Amino acid sequence: MKFFSSILTLLLLASIVFIAQQRPSGSSQHPASSQPSSSGHRLAQSLQAKLDYIKQNSERANPSQAPTVMTEEEINDYIASGGIVLPQGVKKLRLEGRTGVVTAFLNVDFDEIRGGQKSANPLLSLFNGRHDVRVEADAAGSGHEGRVHVREVSIDGYTVPRMALEYFVSKYITPKYPNIGLDSTFQLPDKIDVATVGYHKLTVTQK
């Protein structure tokens, strides 16, 4: 289940599947450390119920093909409630969806991601310290396969040159997540056949 392996892209689709893959094998529940807080996070609890349904539906010989719709508000409340543990270096995350496109707004400590490694390469000079990051990507899934293409990344409002971004990803992201890059293709878990990003929502169909 690699659909949310890369926190760099932090896509709406990927977020949902990463949440699903946090469950222990054979269980429909999340580990206690990943459960959304029950205090003041009604939307997070609503998303949890939908994720549990997706997992349970996938265990049927013939899953229901009725679509499951998850709203942007539910997903962001789930993230805010602690429903997922953000990777090292990622301090905040908010997601925004429109037809076929996901935008992630993050606060990132690049020094943590780099693990203290130093480099004299000028392509890496952008990736130092703590900054606000915006990632825009195309995201879709069909035929049990997910596809993500990162369009643009900006740091504090400045667009990162593609060459610098590619170098950073190859050096610090891909070694941790071998199947993830600026263009990624991977199998969808839980018998998800189609995943569609709409206007402030994500719809998945199982088969």
C-alpha positions in Angstrom: 0.0 0.0 0.0 2.2 2.8 -1.3 -0.5 5.4 -2.1 0.5 7.8 0.6 4.2 6.7 1.0 5.5 10.2 0.1 4.7 13.0 2.4 6.5 15.3 0.0 3.6 15.4 -2.3 1.0 15.2 0.5 -1.8 14.7 -1.8 -5.5 14.4 -1.0 -5.7 10.9 -2.5 -2.5 9.8 -0.9 -3.5 11.1 2.5 -6.6 8.9 2.6 -4.8 5.7 1.6 -1.9 6.4 4.0 -4.5 6.6 6.8 -5.9 3.3 5.7 -2.5 1.6 5.6 -1.8 2.6 9.2 -4.1 -0.2 10.4 -2.6 -3.4 11.6 -3.1 -6.3 9.2 -6.5 -7.9 9.6 -7.9 -5.1 11.7 -10.3 -2.3 10.8 -9.0 -0.1 13.6 -6.1 2.3 13.7 -3.3 2.0 16.2 -4.2 4.0 19.3 -1.5 6.5 18.6 -3.1 7.3 15.2 -6.7 7.6 16.2 -8.3 11.0 15.9 -9.1 12.8 19.1 -12.7 12.4 20.2 -12.8 16.0 21.6 -14.1 18.6 19.2 -13.3 16.7 16.0 -16.7 15.6 14.7 -15.6 15.7 11.1 -12.5 13.6 11.8 -14.8 11.0 13.4 -17.0 11.1 10.3 -13.9 10.4 8.1 -12.8 7.6 10.4 -16.2 5.9 10.0 -15.8 6.1 6.2 -12.3 4.7 6.3 -13.4 1.8 8.4 -16.2 1.1 5.9 -13.7 1.1 3.0 -11.5 -1.4 4.9 -14.5 -3.6 5.8 -15.9 -3.4 2.2 -12.6 -4.5 0.8 -12.8 -7.7 2.8 -16.0 -8.8 1.0 -15.7 -11.3 -1.9 -17.8 -8.8 -4.0 -17.4 -5.3 -2.5 -20.2 -2.8 -2.9 -19.5 -0.4 -5.7 -21.4 2.4 -4.2 -19.0 5.4 -4.1 -17.6 6.7 -0.8 -17.3 10.5 -0.7 -14.8 12.2 1.7 -14.9 15.9 2.0 -11.9 18.2 2.2 -13.1 19.4 5.6 -13.2 15.9 7.0 -9.7 15.1 5.7 -8.2 18.3 7.1 -10.0 17.8 10.5 -8.6 14.3 10.6 -5.1 15.6 10.0 -5.5 18.3 12.6 -6.9 15.8 15.2 -3.8 13.7 15.0 -5.4 10.9 12.9 -2.0 10.5 11.1 1.5 11.1 12.4 3.2 13.6 10.1 6.7 12.5 9.0 9.8 14.1 10.5 10.2 17.7 9.4 6.5 18.3 8.5 5.0 20.6 11.1 1.7 21.5 9.6 -0.4 20.3 6.7 -3.6 21.4 5.0 -5.0 20.0 1.8 -7.2 21.6 -0.9 -8.8 19.8 -3.8 -10.3 20.8 -7.1 -11.1 18.7 -10.2 -8.1 16.4 -10.7 -5.7 18.7 -8.8 -4.6 18.6 -5.2 -2.8 21.5 -3.4 -1.0 20.9 -0.2 0.0 23.8 2.2 2.8 22.8 4.6 5.2 24.1 7.1 8.4 22.2 6.8 11.7 22.0 8.6 14.1 21.0 5.9 17.0 20.6 8.3 15.1 17.8 9.9 14.3 16.1 6.6 18.0 16.3 5.6 19.0 14.8 9.0 21.8 17.3 9.5 23.5 16.4 6.2 25.4 19.3 4.6 25.9 19.8 0.9 27.9 22.3 -1.1 25.6 21.8 -4.1 23.9 25.1 -4.9 20.8 23.2 -6.0 20.1 22.4 -2.3 20.6 25.9 -1.0 16.8 26.5 -1.1 16.1 23.5 1.2 17.4 24.9 4.6 15.6 26.0 7.7 11.8 26.1 8.3 9.5 27.4 5.6 6.0 27.5 4.3 5.7 25.2 1.3 3.0 24.9 -1.4 2.7 21.7 -3.5 0.4 21.5 -6.5 -0.1 18.1 -8.2 -2.4 16.2 -10.6 -3.8 13.1 -8.9 -6.1 10.4 -10.1 -6.8 6.7 -9.8 -8.4 4.1 -12.1 -8.0 0.4 -12.8 -6.7 -0.1 -9.2 -3.8 2.2 -10.1 -3.0 5.6 -8.7 -1.1 8.3 -10.6 0.4 11.5 -9.2 2.3 14.2 -11.1 3.8 17.1 -9.1 3.2 20.3 -11.1 4.9 22.9 -8.9 6.5 23.4 -5.5 7.0 26.8 -4.0 8.8 27.8 -0.8 7.7 31.0 0.9 6.0 32.1 -2.4 9.0 31.4 -4.6 8.7 28.6 -7.2 11.4 26.0 -6.8 13.3 25.3 -10.1 12.4 21.9 -11.4 16.1 20.8 -11.5 16.6 21.7 -7.9 13.4 19.9 -6.9 14.3 16.8 -8.8 17.7 16.7 -7.1 16.3 17.2 -3.6 13.7 14.4 -4.1 16.3 12.0 -5.5 18.7 12.7 -2.6 16.4 12.9 0.4 12.9 11.5 -0.5 13.3 8.6 -2.9 15.9 6.8 -0.7 13.2 6.6 2.0 10.3 6.0 -0.3 11.7 4.1 -3.4 8.5 4.1 -5.3 7.9 7.9 -5.0 9.1 10.7 -7.1 7.7 13.7 -8.9 5.8 11.3 -11.1 4.5 8.2 -9.3 2.4 5.2 -10.3 1.3 2.7 -7.7 -1.4 0.1 -6.9 -4.4 1.3 -4.9 -5.1 -0.7 -1.7 -8.4 -2.0 -0.2 -9.8 -2.9 -3.7 -10.1 0.7 -4.6 -10.7 0.8 -8.3 -11.3 4.5 -9.0 -10.3 7.5 -7.0 -11.4 10.9 -8.2 -10.5 14.3 -6.8 -13.4 16.7 -7.1 -14.1 20.2 -5.9 -13.2 20.0 -2.2 -13.9 16.2 -2.1 -12.4 12.8 -2.9 -14.6 10.0 -4.2 -13.5 6.4 -4.2 -15.2 3.3 -5.7 -14.2 -0.2 -4.8 -14.4 -3.3 -7.0 
